[in-house]
Amino acid sequence: MADRVAIVTGGGRGIGKGIALGLAADGIDVAITYRKDGEAAAETVAEIESMGRAAAAFQGDVSQPEDNSRNVAEVIDRFGGFQILVNNGGIASRGRSVADTDPGELLRVMATHALGPHQLFSVAVPHLRTHERSDIVCISSVATLSHGANGAPYSMGKAAVESLAMTLAKEERANGIRVNIVAPGLVETEMGRRLVKGAADIDDITSLSDQMPFGRVCQPEDIANAVRFFVSDKASYVTGEKINVHGGGQAWR
């Protein structure tokens, strides 16, 4: 996959960082976007460059249309174009019931997970169409399988982005753009650690290992491997599909 360029939104840390490093290991140059943590983004760029690939970080909030338009233009200017877009950037909801959810929180979460990506794709797709093959991968969540209590904004946002991806897959197939979904379960990241602390008052996420499939908590690299498959030649005939990466089911709470 040499000579390809990928954009990974929210690529400075957590799952996004794992994806960025995985793509770099496959010979892909990587542009990452980040919302706040510029230091983490710079460290990820340095790790990618140490692997012999080109990398750069661009500040931007995926929920803001002007940021998306600017970032796409900056990546094209810096790298000459891109063929892969991984829509990974996301935020958690606050774990409240529907009755107790602040309307502002619902708008923020939906804007980050669905409304912003819709606009991002609208500015990215015209460029992606110019390549013989392009790929979009949306990072969703197995929350769309269970729709658990006290998480409506997050589940709604992920369900909406899955609908967006499936629609886009049909619209852009004739233009050589594959669109697929990777849905993680609980992953050992900062967000995952906050989740288990808030949901089960567990400080050490690795203490759940004996309750998890295959005796361990899912790692960012596990999610990255699914993304790497979708954008590889091995998935050249795959679009409009979803892989749940949760070990076949996680019953930790």
N, C-alpha and C positions, 0 to 999 in steps of 0.2 A: 504493500500500500504506500510505497514511497511516492513522494511528490504530491501527496494529498495534504490538505490543511483542514483542521477541525476547529470549530468554535465550541467551547464548553461553558455554558452559563453557570455561575456559581462554582467555578472550577478551582478556587483557591484552597479549599479544604474539604474534609469529609468525603462524601461519595463523589463529588465533582473532581476533587483532587485525584482520587483513585482512578476515575475515568480518564482524566488528562494524562496521567502517567502510563496507563495501559495503552492508550492510543499512541503515545510517544514510543513505547516499546515496540510497536508495530511499524515504526518508521514514519509516523504522521507528525507534521508540525502542528503546534497547538496554540490557539489564542484562547485565553480564559477571561471571563468577565467576573467582576466581584462587586458587591454592593458597598461594604464597609471595610473589610479587613485587608487593607493594602499590603500589610506586612506578610500575611499568610500567602497572598497571591504572588508576591515577589519571591518567596521561598519556593513555591511550586514552580514558577518560571525557571528559577535557578536549577532545580532538580531535573527539569525537562532538558535544559541546555546541557547539563552534565551527561545526559544520555546521547548527546550528539544531534539533537533536534532543535529547530528554531522554536521560540516561544515568546509570547508577550502577554501582558495583562492590561485590561481596559476596565476602568471604573464605570459602572452602570447598574441601574436598577431595572430588572426585566419588567416591572410593573409600569415603568414610565416610557411612553412611546418615543419621546425625544432621545432618551438614552439608547433605546434599541436601534433607532435609525442611525445615530452617531456611531455606535459600536460596529455595526455592519459596515458602514463606510470606512471606518478606521482600519478594520481588519482587511478589507479589500485593498486599501492604500498600502498597508504594511506588508501583506503577504502576496498581493497580486490576485487574491481571490480565495475561496474556500469551497469545499465539496461536502463537508460534514457539519451538521449542526446538532449538538446535544443539548436539549432543553432540560437542564437540571436544576437551575436556581429555584429555591423554595423557602418558605417559612412555615413554622408550626402554628397551629391554633392553640388557644389557651385552655382547652379541656373543659369548657363549660357547656351546660345544657343549652338547647335552642332557646328556651325561655330566658336564660341569663346571658346570652351572647350579645355583646355590644355591636350595634350595626356597623360601626367603623371597623371593627375587627373582621367582620364578614367581607366587607369591601376590600380590605387590604389583602386578605388571603386569596380571595377570588381573583383580584387583579394580578397577584404574583403568579398564581398557578395556572390561570386560564386566559384572562383578558389580555394580559401582557404578552404571553406567548402567541396568541392569535395575531397581535400586531407585529411581533417579531417575525413570525413566519411570513406575514404579508410583505415585509421589506426584504426578507432573505430569499424567498422563493424565486423572484425574477432572476437573481444571480445564479441560484442553484440550477435553474433551467438551462443555463448556458453550457453546462457540462454534460458529457455523455452519461455519467452516472453521478448522482448525489444522494445523500442520506440524511434523514432527520430521525433522531431517536428522542422520544419523550420519556423522562423519568417520572413514573407515577408512584403508586403505592398499593400494597395489598389491602389498604384501608377500603378500597373500592370493592373488595370481596365481602367484607364483614359489615361495613357501615356501622361501626360501634358507637355506643352512646357517648355523648359529650365530646364529639369531634366533628360536628356537621360542617363547619367552614372548610376544614382540611379535606374531608371526604368529598364534599361538593366540588372543591377546586380540582382535585385529582380526577374525579369522574368527568368533569367538563373537559379537562385537557385530553383525556382518553378519547372522548367523543370528537374533539378537534383533530386528533391524530388520525383516527379512523376515517374521518371525512376527507382530510388532506391526502391520505393514501390513495383514495379513489380519484380525487381531482388531478393528482400529479403523476400518476403511474405512466401515462402516455408521454410525460416529459422526462422520464428516466429517474424520477425521484422516489426512493423507497422511504416509507414512513412507518416506524415501528415503535413499540412501547416496552420498557423494562420497568417492572413493578417490584421494588424491594419490600421485604418485611423489616423486622427490627435489625438495624445495622449498628455496629460499634463505631459511632461517630459522636461528636459533641451533642448533636440533636438527639441521637439515640440515648445517650446518657441522661439528658434532661427528661426525655420521655419516661424512662423507667423510674427515675427519681420522682417525677410528678404522679405517675400512675400507680406505682407500687412502693414508693419510699425506699428504693434500692439504690445505694450509693455506688456499688461496683457492678457494672453491667456484666462483667465476665462471671459473676457468681450465678448467672442464669445458664451457664454453659451446659450443665447436666440436664436442663429442661428443654434444651434446643435440639433441633435435628442434627444428627451427626456429631453431637457432643460439643458444639461450639456456637458462638454467636456469629452471625453473618458479618463479613468484612467488606469494606469498600471494593476490594479487588474482585469479590464475587460478582458485584454489580457491574464492574468494569468489564469483566469477561463476557457478560451477556451483550454489552454494547459493542465490544470488539467483534463478536460474532456477527451482529446485525450489519455492521459496516464493512465486513470482509467479503471477499469473492465467494466464500462458502455460503453466503446468504444473498447471492445475486438474484435469486428467484423468489425472494421473500419480501412481502410488504403487507401492511395492514395487520400485523401480528403482535401478540403480547406475550412476554415471558415473565411469569411470577418467580422471583428469586427469594424464596422463603423456606427452602428445604422441604417442600411438600406440606407445610403448615406449621405454624408456631402457636402453641397454646400456653404461653408464659404468663398470661393473666386472664 
